Amino acid sequence: MASNRSSSEKQGKDCCELFDMVQSVDSLELAVLIDKCAAETGKKQSILIQVKLSDEDNKHGIIKENLNEALGGIRQLGNSEG
């Protein structure tokens, strides 16, 4: 039987099962996915937020202008902590 899970959801679940901390969480969407997977595995997942402070194209993370909004959403998550 084929799974309805996306590849990102499987990777998120694998991270929650394998690691005590997920570093470089670069979006609210990723934090929500990790939180969902943590709930499915019955744990609190530690995460570190990656913030983009430079305009360089090769840098990634939540841009500083969106940081407060993203952190507000992340604080509402029940199975992630950072």
Residue pairs with C-beta under 8 A, 6 or more apart in sequence:
3 10
5 13
8 33
9 33
9 36
9 37
12 30
12 33
12 34
12 36
12 37
13 37
13 40
13 41
15 22
15 34
15 37
15 45
16 22
16 34
16 37
16 38
16 40
16 41
16 43
16 45
17 41
20 46
21 45
21 46
21 47
21 48
22 34
22 45
22 46
22 47
22 48
23 47
23 48
23 50
24 48
24 50
24 60
24 61
25 31
25 34
25 47
25 48
25 49
25 50
25 82
26 49
26 50
26 52
26 60
26 61
26 62
27 62
27 70
28 62
28 69
28 70
28 73
28 74
31 47
31 49
31 70
31 73
31 74
31 77
31 80
32 73
32 77
34 45
34 47
34 80
35 45
35 77
35 78
35 79
35 80
36 79
37 45
38 44
38 45
38 79
38 80
39 78
39 79
43 79
44 79
44 80
44 81
45 79
45 80
45 81
46 80
46 81
46 82
47 74
47 80
47 81
47 82
48 82
49 61
49 62
49 70
49 71
49 74
49 82
50 60
50 61
50 62
51 61
51 62
51 63
51 64
51 67
52 59
52 60
52 61
52 62
52 63
52 64
53 59
53 61
53 64
62 70
74 80
74 82
